[in-house]
Amino acid sequence: MVSYGAGNATATYPLLNIEAAVLLLLMLVPFVGFCVMVGMNWSVKSKGVLGAVIWSVGILSAISMVLGFCGWSAAANIPVVGPIINSFSPVTHMLVIINPYERVHSMMAEPIPGRWNLMMGASLAAVGYSVMVYILLLNIVRNFDQTVRQLSGNG
């Protein structure tokens, strides 16, 4: 338990909620799948391994940084939508679910709706990344023959 106070008023809350591990896994597994699909997509399209890795890491870093900065600010300032936006970046999502009472807007006043917002955000992030994985996989399968022909010089 952690005591948090300003002046004479203090509040005691748990440092880690019970559902924190489930929330992290719910979002992290589809995000890792998304990373794999982006890597596979660039691996099929490029002739060299180094080019594929550089493009994959660059794209995933840019996506994570933009979503992370926007989500971190949104979780602190926007009451309901903030935790949902924050859930799309794995680093800031982890930091928020470890101690949501200090990072989520109005979590101290209403902890139960705040915890439901975190659950809904992790679920929406999982669905969003799963849909992106499926779309990227369909794109790889649909264009595989044509891409291989182009890379071999026969297309």
DSSP file (Angstrom, degrees, kcal/mol; ACC not computed):
  #  RESIDUE AA STRUCTURE BP1 BP2  ACC     N-H-->O    O-->H-N    N-H-->O    O-->H-N    TCO  KAPPA ALPHA  PHI   PSI    X-CA   Y-CA   Z-CA
    1    1 A M              0   0    0      0, 0.0     2,-0.4     0, 0.0    11,-0.0   0.000 360.0 360.0 360.0 141.6    0.0    0.0    0.0
    2    2 A V  E     -A   13   0A   0     11,-2.7    11,-2.0     2,-0.0     2,-0.5  -0.946 360.0-140.8-119.8 137.4    1.2    3.5   -0.9
    3    3 A S  E     -A   12   0A   0     -2,-0.4     2,-0.5     9,-0.2     9,-0.2  -0.865  19.6-175.9 -98.7 132.0    0.1    6.7    0.8
    4    4 A Y  E     +A   11   0A   0      7,-2.8     7,-2.6    -2,-0.5     2,-0.3  -0.993  13.8 161.7-127.8 125.8   -0.4    9.6   -1.4
    5    5 A G  E     -A   10   0A   0     -2,-0.5     2,-0.4     5,-0.3     5,-0.2  -0.991  33.3-160.8-150.5 155.5   -1.2   13.0    0.0
    6    6 A A  E >  S-A    9   0A   0      3,-1.8     3,-1.1    -2,-0.3     2,-0.4  -0.950  77.0 -37.3-133.1 111.3   -1.3   16.7   -0.5
    7    7 A G  T 3  S-     0   0    0     -2,-0.4    -2,-0.0     1,-0.2     0, 0.0  -0.609 125.7 -18.4  75.9-128.9   -1.5   18.7    2.6
    8    8 A N  T 3  S+     0   0    0     -2,-0.4     2,-0.4    -3,-0.1    -1,-0.2   0.671 118.1  88.3 -87.5 -18.7   -3.6   17.1    5.3
    9    9 A A  E <   +A    6   0A   0     -3,-1.1    -3,-1.8     2,-0.0     2,-0.3  -0.687  53.7 174.9 -87.3 129.4   -5.5   14.7    3.0
   10   10 A T  E     -A    5   0A   0     -2,-0.4     2,-0.4    -5,-0.2    -5,-0.3  -0.947  13.2-161.2-129.6 153.4   -3.9   11.4    2.3
   11   11 A A  E     -A    4   0A   0     -7,-2.6    -7,-2.8    -2,-0.3     2,-0.5  -0.990   8.4-147.7-133.2 143.0   -5.1    8.3    0.4
   12   12 A T  E     +A    3   0A   0     -2,-0.4    -9,-0.2    -9,-0.2    -2,-0.0  -0.945  27.9 158.8-113.0 129.7   -3.9    4.8    0.6
   13   13 A Y  E     -A    2   0A   0    -11,-2.0   -11,-2.7    -2,-0.5     2,-0.1  -0.966  44.3 -91.3-145.4 157.7   -4.1    2.6   -2.5
   14   14 A P        -     0   0    0      0, 0.0    87,-0.2     0, 0.0     3,-0.1  -0.461  24.6-140.5 -72.4 143.9   -2.4   -0.5   -3.8
   15   15 A L  S    S+     0   0    0      1,-0.2     2,-0.4    -2,-0.1    86,-0.1   0.848  91.0  29.3 -70.9 -34.1    0.8    0.0   -5.8
   16   16 A L  S    S-     0   0    0     83,-0.1    -1,-0.2    84,-0.1    82,-0.1  -0.990  81.2-136.4-132.2 124.7   -0.1   -2.8   -8.3
   17   17 A N    >   -     0   0    0     80,-0.6     3,-1.2    -2,-0.4     4,-0.3  -0.354  24.3-115.9 -74.8 160.4   -3.7   -3.8   -9.1
   18   18 A I  T 3  S+     0   0    0      1,-0.2     3,-0.5     2,-0.1     4,-0.3   0.861 113.2  50.1 -64.4 -37.3   -4.6   -7.5   -9.3
   19   19 A E  T 3> S+     0   0    0      1,-0.2     4,-2.5     2,-0.1    -1,-0.2   0.343  78.9 103.1 -86.7   7.3   -5.4   -7.3  -13.1
   20   20 A A  H <> S+     0   0    0     -3,-1.2     4,-2.2     1,-0.2    -1,-0.2   0.893  80.9  47.7 -61.6 -42.9   -2.1   -5.6  -14.1
   21   21 A A  H  > S+     0   0    0     -3,-0.5     4,-2.4    -4,-0.3    -1,-0.2   0.894 113.0  48.8 -66.3 -38.9   -0.5   -8.8  -15.5
   22   22 A V  H  > S+     0   0    0     -4,-0.3     4,-2.6     2,-0.2    -2,-0.2   0.909 111.0  50.6 -66.3 -41.3   -3.6   -9.7  -17.5
   23   23 A L  H  X S+     0   0    0     -4,-2.5     4,-1.3     2,-0.2    -2,-0.2   0.895 111.8  47.5 -63.6 -40.0   -3.8   -6.2  -18.9
   24   24 A L  H  X S+     0   0    0     -4,-2.2     4,-2.8    -5,-0.2    -2,-0.2   0.931 115.2  44.2 -68.6 -44.9   -0.2   -6.2  -20.0
   25   25 A L  H  X S+     0   0    0     -4,-2.4     4,-1.9     1,-0.2    -2,-0.2   0.873 107.8  59.6 -66.7 -36.4   -0.4   -9.6  -21.6
   26   26 A L  H  < S+     0   0    0     -4,-2.6    -1,-0.2    -5,-0.2    -2,-0.2   0.867 118.7  29.3 -60.0 -36.8   -3.7   -8.8  -23.3
   27   27 A M  H  X S+     0   0    0     -4,-1.3     4,-1.4    -3,-0.2    -2,-0.2   0.818 117.1  57.0 -90.9 -34.7   -2.1   -5.9  -25.1
   28   28 A L  H  X S+     0   0    0     -4,-2.8     4,-2.4    -5,-0.2     5,-0.2   0.857  98.6  57.3 -73.3 -37.2    1.5   -7.2  -25.4
   29   29 A V  H  X S+     0   0    0     -4,-1.9     4,-2.0     1,-0.2    -1,-0.2   0.942 111.0  41.9 -63.6 -48.7    0.9  -10.4  -27.3
   30   30 A P  H  > S+     0   0    0      0, 0.0     4,-2.2     0, 0.0    -1,-0.2   0.851 112.9  55.7 -66.5 -30.2   -0.9   -8.8  -30.2
   31   31 A F  H  X S+     0   0    0     -4,-1.4     4,-2.3     2,-0.2    -2,-0.2   0.910 107.3  48.5 -66.0 -40.7    1.7   -6.0  -30.3
   32   32 A V  H  X S+     0   0    0     -4,-2.4     4,-2.3     2,-0.2    -1,-0.2   0.896 110.4  52.0 -64.5 -39.4    4.5   -8.6  -30.6
   33   33 A G  H  X S+     0   0    0     -4,-2.0     4,-2.3     2,-0.2    -2,-0.2   0.892 108.2  51.4 -61.2 -39.5    2.5  -10.2  -33.4
   34   34 A F  H  X S+     0   0    0     -4,-2.2     4,-2.4     2,-0.2    -2,-0.2   0.907 109.0  50.5 -62.9 -42.5    2.2   -6.8  -35.1
   35   35 A C  H  X S+     0   0    0     -4,-2.3     4,-2.2     1,-0.2    -2,-0.2   0.906 110.6  49.6 -61.6 -41.8    6.0   -6.4  -34.7
   36   36 A V  H  X S+     0   0    0     -4,-2.3     4,-2.7     2,-0.2    -2,-0.2   0.908 110.8  49.4 -63.8 -42.3    6.6   -9.8  -36.3
   37   37 A M  H  X S+     0   0    0     -4,-2.3     4,-2.5     2,-0.2    -2,-0.2   0.885 110.1  49.9 -67.3 -38.3    4.2   -9.0  -39.2
   38   38 A V  H  X S+     0   0    0     -4,-2.4     4,-2.1     2,-0.2     5,-0.2   0.924 113.0  48.1 -64.1 -42.5    5.9   -5.7  -39.9
   39   39 A G  H  X S+     0   0    0     -4,-2.2     4,-2.1     2,-0.2    -2,-0.2   0.907 112.7  47.6 -63.1 -42.4    9.3   -7.5  -39.9
   40   40 A M  H  X S+     0   0    0     -4,-2.7     4,-2.3     2,-0.2     5,-0.2   0.895 109.4  54.2 -65.6 -39.0    8.0  -10.2  -42.2
   41   41 A N  H  X S+     0   0    0     -4,-2.5     4,-1.5     1,-0.2    -2,-0.2   0.932 113.9  40.3 -61.1 -46.8    6.5   -7.6  -44.6
   42   42 A W  H  X S+     0   0    0     -4,-2.1     4,-1.5     1,-0.2    -1,-0.2   0.809 111.7  58.1 -73.4 -28.7    9.8   -5.8  -44.9
   43   43 A S  H  < S+     0   0    0     -4,-2.1    -2,-0.2    -5,-0.2    -1,-0.2   0.892 108.7  45.1 -66.6 -38.9   11.8   -9.1  -45.0
   44   44 A V  H  < S+     0   0    0     -4,-2.3    -1,-0.2     1,-0.2    -2,-0.2   0.872 115.5  47.8 -70.4 -36.2    9.8  -10.2  -48.1
   45   45 A K  H  < S+     0   0    0     -4,-1.5     2,-0.3    -5,-0.2    -2,-0.2   0.702 104.5  65.5 -81.5 -20.1   10.1   -6.8  -49.8
   46   46 A S     <  -     0   0    0     -4,-1.5   105,-0.0     1,-0.1     6,-0.0  -0.729  67.8-142.4-108.8 155.4   13.8   -6.3  -49.4
   47   47 A K  S    S+     0   0    0     -2,-0.3     2,-0.3     2,-0.0    -1,-0.1   0.810  83.9  52.3 -80.7 -30.9   16.8   -8.2  -50.8
   48   48 A G  S  > S-     0   0    0      1,-0.1     4,-1.4     0, 0.0     5,-0.1  -0.758  72.8-134.6-112.4 155.9   19.0   -7.9  -47.7
   49   49 A V  H  > S+     0   0    0     -2,-0.3     4,-2.5     2,-0.2     5,-0.2   0.898 105.2  55.4 -69.1 -41.8   18.4   -8.7  -44.1
   50   50 A L  H  > S+     0   0    0      1,-0.2     4,-2.6     2,-0.2     5,-0.2   0.895 106.4  50.4 -63.2 -41.0   19.9   -5.4  -42.8
   51   51 A G  H  > S+     0   0    0      1,-0.2     4,-2.2     2,-0.2    -1,-0.2   0.900 111.3  48.8 -62.8 -40.6   17.6   -3.3  -44.9
   52   52 A A  H  X S+     0   0    0     -4,-1.4     4,-2.3     2,-0.2    -2,-0.2   0.910 112.9  47.1 -65.6 -42.4   14.6   -5.2  -43.6
   53   53 A V  H  X S+     0   0    0     -4,-2.5     4,-2.8     2,-0.2     5,-0.3   0.917 111.9  49.8 -66.9 -43.6   15.7   -4.9  -40.0
   54   54 A I  H  X S+     0   0    0     -4,-2.6     4,-2.3    -5,-0.2    -2,-0.2   0.940 114.5  43.8 -62.7 -47.2   16.4   -1.2  -40.3
   55   55 A W  H  X S+     0   0    0     -4,-2.2     4,-2.5    -5,-0.2     5,-0.2   0.906 115.2  49.2 -64.8 -41.0   13.1   -0.3  -41.9
   56   56 A S  H  X S+     0   0    0     -4,-2.3     4,-2.5    -5,-0.2     5,-0.2   0.944 114.1  43.8 -64.3 -48.1   11.2   -2.6  -39.5
   57   57 A V  H  X S+     0   0    0     -4,-2.8     4,-2.4     1,-0.2     5,-0.2   0.893 114.3  51.5 -65.3 -39.2   12.8   -1.1  -36.4
   58   58 A G  H  X S+     0   0    0     -4,-2.3     4,-2.2    -5,-0.3    -2,-0.2   0.926 112.6  44.1 -63.8 -45.4   12.4    2.4  -37.7
   59   59 A I  H  X S+     0   0    0     -4,-2.5     4,-2.5     2,-0.2    -2,-0.2   0.928 116.0  46.6 -66.5 -45.2    8.7    2.1  -38.4
   60   60 A L  H  X S+     0   0    0     -4,-2.5     4,-2.4    -5,-0.2    -2,-0.2   0.869 112.3  51.0 -66.9 -35.6    7.9    0.3  -35.1
   61   61 A S  H  X S+     0   0    0     -4,-2.4     4,-2.6    -5,-0.2     5,-0.2   0.924 111.1  48.0 -65.7 -43.8   10.0    2.9  -33.2
   62   62 A A  H  X S+     0   0    0     -4,-2.2     4,-2.4    -5,-0.2     5,-0.2   0.927 113.5  47.0 -63.1 -44.6    8.2    5.8  -34.8
   63   63 A I  H  X S+     0   0    0     -4,-2.5     4,-2.4     1,-0.2     5,-0.3   0.931 114.8  46.5 -62.5 -45.2    4.7    4.2  -34.2
   64   64 A S  H  X S+     0   0    0     -4,-2.4     4,-2.3    -5,-0.2    -2,-0.2   0.885 112.9  49.0 -66.5 -38.7    5.6    3.4  -30.6
   65   65 A M  H  X S+     0   0    0     -4,-2.6     4,-2.8     2,-0.2     5,-0.3   0.934 113.5  45.3 -68.3 -44.9    7.0    6.9  -29.9
   66   66 A V  H  X S+     0   0    0     -4,-2.4     4,-2.3    -5,-0.2     5,-0.3   0.953 118.1  42.9 -63.9 -48.9    4.1    8.8  -31.3
   67   67 A L  H  X S+     0   0    0     -4,-2.4     4,-2.4    -5,-0.2    22,-0.2   0.861 115.0  52.0 -65.2 -34.2    1.5    6.6  -29.6
   68   68 A G  H  X S+     0   0    0     -4,-2.3     4,-2.5    -5,-0.3     5,-0.2   0.936 111.7  43.3 -68.1 -47.6    3.5    6.7  -26.4
   69   69 A F  H  X S+     0   0    0     -4,-2.8     4,-1.7     2,-0.2     5,-0.2   0.918 118.7  44.6 -65.7 -42.4    3.9   10.4  -26.2
   70   70 A C  H  X S+     0   0    0     -4,-2.3     4,-2.4    -5,-0.3    -2,-0.2   0.916 116.2  47.0 -66.6 -42.5    0.2   11.0  -27.1
   71   71 A G  H  X S+     0   0    0     -4,-2.4     4,-2.7    -5,-0.3    15,-0.4   0.876 108.8  53.5 -68.4 -38.1   -1.0    8.3  -24.8
   72   72 A W  H  X S+     0   0    0     -4,-2.5     4,-1.2     2,-0.2    -1,-0.2   0.930 114.5  41.7 -62.5 -45.7    1.1    9.4  -21.8
   73   73 A S  H  X S+     0   0    0     -4,-1.7     4,-1.3    -5,-0.2     5,-0.2   0.894 115.0  51.2 -68.6 -39.9   -0.3   12.9  -22.1
   74   74 A A  H  X S+     0   0    0     -4,-2.4     4,-2.9     1,-0.2     8,-0.3   0.888 105.7  54.7 -66.0 -39.3   -3.8   11.7  -22.8
   75   75 A A  H  < S+     0   0    0     -4,-2.7    30,-2.6     7,-0.4    -1,-0.2   0.845 112.6  44.0 -64.3 -32.3   -3.9    9.4  -19.8
   76   76 A A  H  < S+     0   0    0     -4,-1.2    -1,-0.2    28,-0.2    -2,-0.2   0.754 127.8  25.1 -82.2 -23.9   -3.0   12.2  -17.5
   77   77 A N  H  < S+     0   0    0     -4,-1.3    -2,-0.2    -3,-0.2    -3,-0.2   0.703 105.9  68.5-117.8 -24.4   -5.4   14.8  -18.9
   78   78 A I     X  -     0   0    0     -4,-2.9     4,-0.6    -5,-0.2    27,-0.3  -0.891  67.3-147.7-107.1 123.2   -8.4   13.2  -20.6
   79   79 A P  T  4 S+     0   0    0      0, 0.0    -1,-0.2     0, 0.0    26,-0.0   0.922  81.8   5.0 -60.0 -57.8  -10.8   11.4  -18.3
   80   80 A V  T  > S+     0   0    0      2,-0.1     4,-0.5     1,-0.1    -2,-0.1   0.873 132.9  43.2-100.0 -42.7  -12.3    8.4  -20.1
   81   81 A V  H  > S+     0   0    0      1,-0.2     4,-2.5     2,-0.1     5,-0.2   0.721  96.7  78.3 -79.8 -22.3  -10.5    8.2  -23.5
   82   82 A G  H  X S+     0   0    0     -4,-0.6     4,-2.4    -8,-0.3    -7,-0.4   0.920  94.4  44.4 -56.5 -52.3   -7.0    8.9  -22.1
   83   83 A P  H  > S+     0   0    0      0, 0.0     4,-1.2     0, 0.0    -1,-0.2   0.828 112.9  54.2 -63.2 -29.2   -6.3    5.4  -20.7
   84   84 A I  H  < S+     0   0    0     -4,-0.5     4,-0.3     2,-0.2     3,-0.3   0.932 110.5  44.4 -69.8 -45.1   -7.7    3.9  -24.0
   85   85 A I  H >< S+     0   0    0     -4,-2.5     3,-1.3     1,-0.2   -14,-0.2   0.900 111.5  55.1 -63.1 -40.6   -5.3    5.9  -26.1
   86   86 A N  H >< S+     0   0    0     -4,-2.4     3,-1.5   -15,-0.4     7,-0.2   0.789  93.4  70.7 -63.8 -28.2   -2.5    5.1  -23.8
   87   87 A S  T 3< S+     0   0    0     -4,-1.2    -1,-0.3    -3,-0.3    -2,-0.2   0.629  82.8  71.6 -68.0 -12.8   -3.0    1.4  -24.1
   88   88 A F  T <  S+     0   0    0     -3,-1.3    -1,-0.3    -4,-0.3    -2,-0.1   0.581  89.3  65.7 -82.5  -8.4   -1.8    1.3  -27.7
   89   89 A S  S <> S-     0   0    0     -3,-1.5     4,-2.2   -22,-0.2     5,-0.2  -0.964  73.8-150.7-112.5 123.9    1.9    1.9  -26.7
   90   90 A P  H  > S+     0   0    0      0, 0.0     4,-2.0     0, 0.0     5,-0.1   0.855  91.1  49.4 -65.5 -35.5    3.4   -1.0  -24.7
   91   91 A V  H  > S+     0   0    0      2,-0.2     4,-2.1     1,-0.2     5,-0.2   0.963 116.8  38.7 -70.6 -50.6    5.9    1.1  -22.6
   92   92 A T  H  > S+     0   0    0      1,-0.2     4,-2.2     2,-0.2    -1,-0.2   0.843 114.0  56.7 -70.1 -30.5    3.5    3.7  -21.4
   93   93 A H  H  X S+     0   0    0     -4,-2.2     4,-2.4    -7,-0.2    -1,-0.2   0.917 108.3  47.7 -62.7 -42.5    0.7    1.1  -21.0
   94   94 A M  H  X S+     0   0    0     -4,-2.0     4,-1.5    -5,-0.2    -2,-0.2   0.917 111.6  49.7 -64.2 -43.3    3.0   -0.8  -18.6
   95   95 A L  H  X S+     0   0    0     -4,-2.1     4,-1.2     1,-0.2    -1,-0.2   0.868 112.9  47.5 -65.0 -35.5    3.9    2.4  -16.7
   96   96 A V  H  < S+     0   0    0     -4,-2.2     7,-0.2     1,-0.2    -2,-0.2   0.906 111.7  47.8 -73.9 -41.2    0.3    3.3  -16.3
   97   97 A I  H  < S+     0   0    0     -4,-2.4   -80,-0.6     1,-0.2    -1,-0.2   0.737 105.2  60.9 -75.7 -18.3   -1.0   -0.1  -15.2
   98   98 A I  H  < S+     0   0    0     -4,-1.5    -1,-0.2     1,-0.2    -2,-0.2   0.933 131.2   2.8 -68.8 -44.0    1.8   -0.4  -12.6
   99   99 A N  S >X S+     0   0    0     -4,-1.2     3,-0.9    -5,-0.1     4,-0.8  -0.587  72.0 162.8-141.3  76.7    0.6    2.7  -10.8
  100  100 A P  H 3>  +     0   0    0      0, 0.0     4,-2.6     0, 0.0     7,-0.2   0.736  67.5  72.0 -70.7 -20.9   -2.5    4.0  -12.3
  101  101 A Y  H 34 S+     0   0    0    -87,-0.2     7,-0.3     1,-0.2     6,-0.2   0.793 105.3  37.5 -68.9 -26.0   -3.5    6.2   -9.3
  102  102 A E  H <4 S+     0   0    0     -3,-0.9    -1,-0.2    -6,-0.1    -6,-0.1   0.660 125.7  36.5 -94.1 -17.8   -0.7    8.6  -10.0
  103  103 A R  H  < S+     0   0    0     -4,-0.8     2,-0.5    -7,-0.2    -2,-0.2   0.673  97.7  77.6-112.8 -20.6   -0.9    8.6  -13.8
  104  104 A V  S >< S-     0   0    0     -4,-2.6     3,-1.6    -8,-0.1     4,-0.3  -0.802  84.3-111.4 -99.6 133.0   -4.6    8.3  -14.8
  105  105 A H  T 3  S-     0   0    0    -30,-2.6   -28,-0.1    -2,-0.5    -2,-0.1  -0.375  96.7  -1.4 -61.0 131.1   -6.8   11.4  -14.6
  106  106 A S  T 3> S+     0   0    0    -30,-0.1     4,-1.9    -2,-0.1    -1,-0.3   0.659  88.4 129.0  63.2  22.4   -9.5   11.0  -11.9
  107  107 A M  T <4 S+     0   0    0     -3,-1.6     7,-0.2    -7,-0.2    -2,-0.1   0.839  71.5  53.8 -73.1 -31.2   -8.4    7.5  -10.8
  108  108 A M  T  4 S+     0   0    0     -4,-0.3    -1,-0.2    -7,-0.3    -3,-0.1   0.873 111.6  44.8 -69.5 -35.6   -8.2    8.6   -7.2
  109  109 A A  T  4 S+     0   0    0      1,-0.3    -2,-0.2     2,-0.1    -1,-0.2   0.909 132.1  16.5 -75.5 -41.4  -11.7    9.9   -7.2
  110  110 A E     X  +     0   0    0     -4,-1.9     4,-1.5     1,-0.1    -1,-0.3  -0.734  66.7 168.7-134.1  84.4  -13.3    7.0   -9.0
  111  111 A P  H  > S+     0   0    0      0, 0.0     4,-2.2     0, 0.0     5,-0.2   0.855  73.9  55.6 -70.0 -34.6  -11.0    3.9   -9.0
  112  112 A I  H  > S+     0   0    0      2,-0.2     4,-2.0     1,-0.2     5,-0.2   0.958 110.9  42.1 -68.1 -50.1  -13.5    1.3  -10.3
  113  113 A P  H  > S+     0   0    0      0, 0.0     4,-2.1     0, 0.0    -1,-0.2   0.868 114.0  55.1 -62.1 -32.4  -14.5    3.2  -13.5
  114  114 A G  H  X S+     0   0    0     -4,-1.5     4,-1.8     2,-0.2    -2,-0.2   0.897 107.2  48.5 -65.4 -39.4  -10.8    4.0  -14.0
  115  115 A R  H  X S+     0   0    0     -4,-2.2     4,-2.0     2,-0.2    -1,-0.2   0.872 110.2  51.8 -68.3 -36.1   -9.9    0.3  -13.8
  116  116 A W  H  X S+     0   0    0     -4,-2.0     4,-2.8     2,-0.2    -2,-0.2   0.866 106.8  54.3 -66.3 -35.6  -12.6   -0.5  -16.3
  117  117 A N  H  X S+     0   0    0     -4,-2.1     4,-2.5     2,-0.2    -2,-0.2   0.901 107.8  49.6 -63.3 -40.3  -11.2    2.1  -18.6
  118  118 A L  H  X S+     0   0    0     -4,-1.8     4,-2.3     2,-0.2    -2,-0.2   0.906 112.4  47.6 -64.3 -40.6   -7.8    0.4  -18.4
  119  119 A M  H  X S+     0   0    0     -4,-2.0     4,-2.2     2,-0.2    -2,-0.2   0.912 112.9  48.0 -66.1 -42.9   -9.4   -3.0  -19.2
  120  120 A M  H  X S+     0   0    0     -4,-2.8     4,-2.6     2,-0.2    -2,-0.2   0.889 111.5  51.3 -65.9 -38.3  -11.3   -1.5  -22.1
  121  121 A G  H  X S+     0   0    0     -4,-2.5     4,-2.4     2,-0.2    -2,-0.2   0.919 110.6  47.3 -64.3 -43.8   -8.2    0.2  -23.4
  122  122 A A  H  X S+     0   0    0     -4,-2.3     4,-2.2     2,-0.2    -1,-0.2   0.887 113.3  49.6 -65.0 -37.9   -6.1   -3.0  -23.3
  123  123 A S  H  X S+     0   0    0     -4,-2.2     4,-2.4     2,-0.2    -2,-0.2   0.920 112.1  46.7 -67.0 -43.6   -9.0   -4.9  -25.0
  124  124 A L  H  X S+     0   0    0     -4,-2.6     4,-2.8     2,-0.2    -2,-0.2   0.876 112.1  50.8 -66.8 -37.1   -9.3   -2.3  -27.8
  125  125 A A  H  X S+     0   0    0     -4,-2.4     4,-2.7     2,-0.2     5,-0.3   0.905 110.3  50.2 -65.3 -40.4   -5.5   -2.3  -28.3
  126  126 A A  H  X S+     0   0    0     -4,-2.2     4,-2.0     2,-0.2    -2,-0.2   0.920 113.5  44.9 -63.5 -43.5   -5.5   -6.1  -28.5
  127  127 A V  H  X S+     0   0    0     -4,-2.4     4,-2.4     2,-0.2    -2,-0.2   0.923 113.8  50.4 -65.7 -44.0   -8.3   -6.0  -31.1
  128  128 A G  H  X S+     0   0    0     -4,-2.8     4,-2.0     1,-0.2    -2,-0.2   0.926 113.7  43.2 -61.3 -46.8   -6.6   -3.2  -33.0
  129  129 A Y  H  X S+     0   0    0     -4,-2.7     4,-2.3     2,-0.2    -1,-0.2   0.853 112.5  54.2 -69.0 -33.5   -3.3   -4.9  -33.2
  130  130 A S  H  X S+     0   0    0     -4,-2.0     4,-2.2    -5,-0.3    -2,-0.2   0.901 108.6  48.8 -66.1 -39.6   -4.9   -8.2  -34.0
  131  131 A V  H  X S+     0   0    0     -4,-2.4     4,-2.5     2,-0.2    -2,-0.2   0.908 111.1  50.3 -64.7 -41.4   -6.7   -6.7  -37.0
  132  132 A M  H  X S+     0   0    0     -4,-2.0     4,-2.6     2,-0.2     5,-0.2   0.887 109.0  52.0 -64.3 -38.7   -3.5   -5.1  -38.2
  133  133 A V  H  X S+     0   0    0     -4,-2.3     4,-2.4     2,-0.2    -2,-0.2   0.930 111.1  47.4 -61.7 -45.0   -1.7   -8.5  -37.9
  134  134 A Y  H  X S+     0   0    0     -4,-2.2     4,-2.4     2,-0.2    -2,-0.2   0.910 112.6  48.8 -63.8 -43.1   -4.4  -10.1  -40.0
  135  135 A I  H  X S+     0   0    0     -4,-2.5     4,-2.1     2,-0.2    -2,-0.2   0.917 113.0  47.1 -64.5 -43.7   -4.4   -7.3  -42.6
  136  136 A L  H  X S+     0   0    0     -4,-2.6     4,-2.3     2,-0.2    -2,-0.2   0.891 111.5  51.4 -65.8 -38.5   -0.6   -7.4  -42.9
  137  137 A L  H  X S+     0   0    0     -4,-2.4     4,-2.4    -5,-0.2    -2,-0.2   0.919 110.0  48.7 -64.6 -42.9   -0.6  -11.2  -43.2
  138  138 A L  H  X S+     0   0    0     -4,-2.4     4,-2.6     1,-0.2    -1,-0.2   0.893 110.9  51.6 -62.2 -38.9   -3.2  -11.1  -46.0
  139  139 A N  H  X S+     0   0    0     -4,-2.1     4,-1.9     2,-0.2    -2,-0.2   0.904 110.5  47.8 -64.5 -42.2   -1.1   -8.5  -47.8
  140  140 A I  H  X S+     0   0    0     -4,-2.3     4,-0.6     2,-0.2    -2,-0.2   0.937 115.1  45.0 -64.0 -46.7    2.0  -10.7  -47.6
  141  141 A V  H >< S+     0   0    0     -4,-2.4     3,-0.6     1,-0.2     4,-0.4   0.906 113.8  49.6 -65.3 -42.4    0.2  -13.7  -48.8
  142  142 A R  H 3< S+     0   0    0     -4,-2.6     4,-0.2     1,-0.2    -1,-0.2   0.878 121.3  32.6 -65.9 -39.2   -1.6  -11.9  -51.7
  143  143 A N  H 3X S+     0   0    0     -4,-1.9     4,-2.3    -5,-0.2    -1,-0.2   0.264  88.3 103.2-103.6  11.0    1.5  -10.2  -53.0
  144  144 A F  H <X S+     0   0    0     -3,-0.6     4,-2.5    -4,-0.6     5,-0.2   0.941  81.7  45.2 -63.9 -50.2    4.1  -12.9  -52.3
  145  145 A D  H  > S+     0   0    0     -4,-0.4     4,-2.2     1,-0.2    -1,-0.2   0.930 115.6  46.7 -60.7 -46.6    4.5  -14.3  -55.8
  146  146 A Q  H  > S+     0   0    0     -4,-0.2     4,-2.1     1,-0.2    -1,-0.2   0.900 112.9  49.6 -63.9 -41.2    4.7  -11.0  -57.5
  147  147 A T  H  X S+     0   0    0     -4,-2.3     4,-2.3     2,-0.2    -1,-0.2   0.908 110.7  49.3 -65.6 -42.7    7.2   -9.6  -54.9
  148  148 A V  H  X S+     0   0    0     -4,-2.5     4,-1.9     1,-0.2     6,-0.2   0.894 110.6  50.9 -65.2 -39.6    9.5  -12.7  -55.2
  149  149 A R  H  X>S+     0   0    0     -4,-2.2     5,-1.9    -5,-0.2     6,-1.2   0.909 110.9  48.6 -62.3 -42.2    9.4  -12.4  -59.0
  150  150 A Q  H  <5S+     0   0    0     -4,-2.1     3,-0.4     4,-0.2    -2,-0.2   0.905 111.9  48.8 -64.4 -41.6   10.4   -8.7  -58.8
  151  151 A L  H  <5S+     0   0    0     -4,-2.3    -1,-0.2     1,-0.2    -2,-0.2   0.823 111.9  48.8 -69.9 -30.4   13.2   -9.4  -56.4
  152  152 A S  H  <5S-     0   0    0     -4,-1.9    -1,-0.2    -5,-0.2    -2,-0.2   0.613 114.6-115.3 -85.2 -11.2   14.6  -12.2  -58.6
  153  153 A G  T  <5S+     0   0    0     -4,-0.9    -3,-0.2    -3,-0.4    -4,-0.1   0.562  90.6 104.0  92.1   8.8   14.5  -10.1  -61.7
  154  154 A N      <       0   0    0     -5,-1.9    -4,-0.2    -6,-0.2    -5,-0.1   0.401 360.0 360.0-100.9   2.0   11.8  -12.2  -63.6
  155  155 A G              0   0    0     -6,-1.2    -5,-0.2    -7,-0.1    -1,-0.2   0.445 360.0 360.0 -98.8 360.0    8.9   -9.8  -63.0
